[in-house]
Amino acid sequence: MNAALRILSPPLAGLALLIGIWALLTMQGDSSFPTPLATFTEAARLFSDPFYRNGPNDQGIGWNILFSLERVAVGFGLAALAGIPLGFLIGRFAVLDRMVSPLVSLLRPVSPLAWLPIGLLVFKAANPAAIWTIFICSIWPMIINTAVGVQRVPQDYLNVAKVLNLSEWKVITKILFPAVLPYMLTGVRLSVGTAWLVIVAAEMLTGGVGIGFWVWDEWNNLNVTHILIAIVVIGVVGLLLETLLVGIAKRFSYDEH
């Protein structure tokens, strides 16, 4: 009990301080910025029925979160399927490294929203364009971290593999994969954070259903209370995704066994 209290006390104190400052700044009551009590009351009302549907443009916050997570899952999954094998190949073969690394260095710093018009031009629809934007922005950390992990495998391991005349498949599965796994999972964690950031921005521009579109729609309605609630929801979902991947990383870490 005491250990849990020591762990929870600092973040709870920080949260209480933030809410206290917020309350002090809005206590006059003549500001357009909502008070903590008004925001919490409205959040309770929203989450009392998060999955209602009153037409395509009036759906509960739960549906908006689920639609955003679905887009993130598809775009992130496609990025993992392409990025991790490509990272292995770049790290394993120096020729590919020299060919692809300059392209990665050139394209990686491009703003996520710069890719969105390309997706709209190619796919002619908002949903696949948003998925494309997630894909192209979340693939780089997986490529880079996986390639770095492969390149940092001790040469002695690979020399032993040559002496034993192991096939390339066995080199990858028995030597490279266990050594690269921590780097790969770091890339995955960075990528899912990027994907969640990108989808909110992309949905603001493309419209439809999703937490990003919901934020923009509430801004058009000048509903600042809902915007604050959405900011907290976006942060909580991002934190849960990060926590989930940290747990998976620990579960499959070879250092733990």
Secondary structure, DSSP 4 states (H G I P E B T S, - for coil): -HHHHHHHHHHHHHHHHHHHHHHHHTTTS-SSSPPHHHHHHHHHHHHHSTT-BSSTT-B-HHHHHHHHHHHHHHHHHHHHHHHHHHHHHHHH-HHHHHHHHHHHHHHTTS-HHHHHHHHHHHHSSHHHHHHHHHHHHHHHHHHHHHHHHHHTS-HHHHHHHHHTT--HHHIIIIIIHHHHHHHHHHHHHHHHHHHHHHHHHHHHHH-SSSHHHHHHHHHHTT-HHHHHHHHHHHHHHHHHHHHHHHHHHHHT-GGG-
